Structure formats: structure tokens, C-alpha cells
């Protein structure tokens, strides 16, 4: 899992870079934009972690039922389906 300090650094870099290149024209203070990006990224990583945990649980359950199944492939497929259901892009 990515640390909060890494998310802060990434969000700060993103906002400053976009503003410096005039790709965005901030209507709010940059610190407010950075805080917003941090919130969005944190929520995104949390959702991905939830999907991963659910996929791990389901993979384990299904692998017990059918030992012939390839757990890595099964997990990948379950993960994709869960993400689709939540409208989440992996």
C-alpha cells in the first residue's frame, strides 16, 4: 500500500506541474487543490485495496472448491469483475 506521504508528494507534484505548464488555471489556492487530489487518490487506493481483499477471499474460497483452478488467473478475473461492478478502473 502506498503511504500517505507518497500520496501528498505525488498530488503536490501533479498540481504544481499542471499549473506551471498552464494546463490548468487554478480557480482556488493550490493547497486546496492538492488537498482535493490527495482525498481522491486516497479514496482510489482504498477502493483498490478493498477490491484486492475481496478478490483474495473469493479466490481462496473457489480454489478450495476446485484445486485444479489456477489461483493467479482466477484472482485476476475476479478482480476485474469486481472492479467492473463498482465502476472502478484498475
N, C-alpha and C positions, 0 to 999 in steps of 0.2 A: 504494500500500500504506500502511496506517496505521502510524504509528510506535509504538514500544514505550511511549514516554512518554504518548501519547494513550490507549493501552490501559490503562495504570496509572491515569490520571486518570479515565477512564470507569468502571473497576472500583471505584475508591475512591468515586466519586460514587454509584454504584449501591448498594453495600453500606451506606454511611452513610445514604443516603436511605431505604432499606428498613428499616434498624434504627431510624432516627429516627421513622418513621411507625408503628413497631411492626408492620410487615407480616411481618417475620421476627424471631424471637427467637434470636439467635446463641448456639450452644452452645460455640462456640470464640471465640478472640480475633478481633477484626475484621481485624487484619493478616493472619491466617491465611486468613480468608475472602476477603480482597482478593487474596491470592496465588493462591488456587484459581480465582477468577474470571478473573484475568489469564491463567493457564495455559489455561483453557477457551477464552477469547476468542482467544488467540494461536493455539491449535490450529485453531480455527474459521477464522480468517483465512488460515492456511497451507493448509488444505484447499481453501478457495475459490480461492486463488491457483493451486494445483495443477490444479483443475478448469478454470480460465480458460486456463492454459498448454496443457493437453491439448486444450481446445476450439479454441484458436487454431491449434495444429498440425494438427488434423483438418480444420478449415475450410480452411486453406491447401491441404492435400492434395486435398480434394474440389473446391475451386474450380479447381484446375489441371485436374482431370479434366473438369469441366463449367463452362466460362466463363459460361454463361447463369445459373448459380445466384447468388442474392443472398447475398453473404458475411455480411452482418449478420444476416439471418434464419436462415441456416444455422448460424452460430455460436451464436445464441440457442437453437436447437433442440438442437444438440449439447450445449451447456452444461446444459440442462435434463435431458437423458437421462443424462449423466454424473453429475449430482447425484443423480438417482433411483437409479442403480445403486449409488452409495455411501451411500445413505440420508441424504443431506445436503439440508437445506432452504436454498434460496437466498433 
